[in-house]
Amino acid sequence: MVVELIAAVLSAGALYFLAGARVVQQFERGVVFRLGRVRGGERGPGFTMVVPVVDRMRKVNLQIVTMPVPAQEGITRDNVTVRVDAVVYFKVVNAADAIINVEDYRFAVSQMAQTSLRSIIGKSDLDDLLSNREKLNQGLELMIDSPAIGWGVQIDRVEIKDVSLPETMKRSMARQAESERERRARIINADAEFQASKKLAQAAHVMGDAPAALQLRLLQTVVAVAAEKNSTLVLPFPVELLRFLERATQPGPAVAAPAAPAAAPQPAAAPVPGELPDPLLDSVRPRPSDAV
């Protein structure tokens, strides 16, 4: 009888021990409720005991939670419709507040992140959403972290993932970027032409002082053109003609042209045998007055 009683007591003790034994992981904290009231502080990691039936312990994960924020559609301050999604990194720093002060801290943080993201979209310009995301991330983090402190939650980081633009806006931005690059190309080309014109003007002055340099430059150009491909070069005028033109354009003293030599008297033509001299022929020819 005694043995059976001892066995029953040991069995009851074992059942009590198993019913009240709890194990808390290293990344968790336990909050014990005794008849609806929080009992003591947080239970740390390791083995712990609670009173069966009377106590109820809830475990809270203290690891950093990565929560994606669904894409929110809104209108920016410069009247552009965009869709923006983000991601929130947060963790629980007070397990009791995360259970007592809010029904579901994950859902609460998610809803707060969505509303804050919409507010950020309405207060920002499109250029800020595309190029100044670091400042927007900080503002979004402050907006979410302010109410989350009372829930025992700390916002570690908020990042805007993607900004989706309408197709018409994408085409407009592409045209704007293309026009900007074309403007830069024209400015660079004009600057290059301006610098080249200065160098050409200096080269022209040098060649003006040394006319032979122009001929050497012409020959170098002909050699460079002939070296690129097999071709036949036809010069419209020879180099000697250039030299002649250069001499002709140079002013010089006027020189009187020499007088033409006097024409030498030509000898009279010899009479042909059998013909009479001209005076005799005149005397022989009939005159009109002698005609009857």
C-alpha positions, 0 to 999 in steps of 0.5 A, a space after each residue: 500500500 505504501 509502495 503504491 502511494 509512493 508511486 502515485 506521488 512520484 507519478 503526480 510529481 512527474 506529471 506536474 514537472 512535465 506540465 510546468 517545464 518550459 524551455 526558452 531559446 536564446 533568441 526568445 524571451 518569455 512572458 508569464 501570465 498568472 491568472 491574467 496578470 503578468 508575473 515577474 519580469 521576462 524569462 530569459 533563455 534556458 529552462 524555466 518552470 511555471 505553475 500548471 493550469 495557473 500560469 501561461 507563458 508566451 514566447 516572443 522572438 527578439 530576432 530582426 524581422 524582415 517585412 516587405 511593404 506592399 507596393 503603394 500607389 500615390 501621386 507625388 507633389 509634382 503630380 506624377 502617379 508612381 508605385 513604390 514598395 519598401 522593406 522594413 527591418 525591425 525587432 522587439 526590444 520589450 517582450 511584455 509591451 509587444 504582447 500587452 500594448 498591441 494585439 499583433 505587433 507585426 500587423 501593426 508595423 505593416 499597416 504603419 509602414 504602408 500609411 507612412 509610405 503613402 505619406 512620403 510619396 505625397 510629400 516628395 517630388 519624383 526626382 527625390 524618389 529617384 535620386 534622394 532615397 537616403 533622405 526619404 528612408 530616414 524620414 520613413 524610419 522616423 515616421 514608423 518608429 515613433 508609434 512603434 516605441 510604445 509597442 516595444 518594437 524598434 525600427 532598425 532600418 527602412 529601405 525603398 526598394 523600387 519606384 515604378 513609373 508609367 510608360 509615358 513618363 519613362 518615354 519622356 524621361 528617356 527623351 529628356 536624357 537623350 536631349 541632354 546628352 545631345 546638348 553636351 555633345 554639341 557643346 563639346 564639339 563646338 568647343 573642339 572646333 573653337 580650339 581647332 580654329 585657334 590652332 589653325 589660325 596660328 598655323 596660317 600665320 606660320 605658313 604665311 611667314 614661310 610659303 614653302 611650308 604650305 607646299 610641304 603641308 600639301 605634299 604631306 596631305 597627299 601622302 596621307 591620303 594615298 596611304 589609306 587606300 589605293 587611289 589615284 590622285 588628280 591635282 588640278 594644277 602643278 606645284 610649279 604653277 603655285 610658285 608662279 602665282 606666289 611670285 605674281 602676287 608679290 608686288 615689285 618695281 615696274 619695268 618698262 617694256 623694250 621698244 620693238 625693233 624697226 622693220 627692215 626694208 624689204 627688197 623689191 621683188 625681182 622681175 620675172 623673165 618675159 614680163 615687162 617692168 611695171 612702168 612699161 606695163 602701165 604704158 602698154 595697158 589700154 586706158 578707158 578714155 581710149 575706148 571707142 
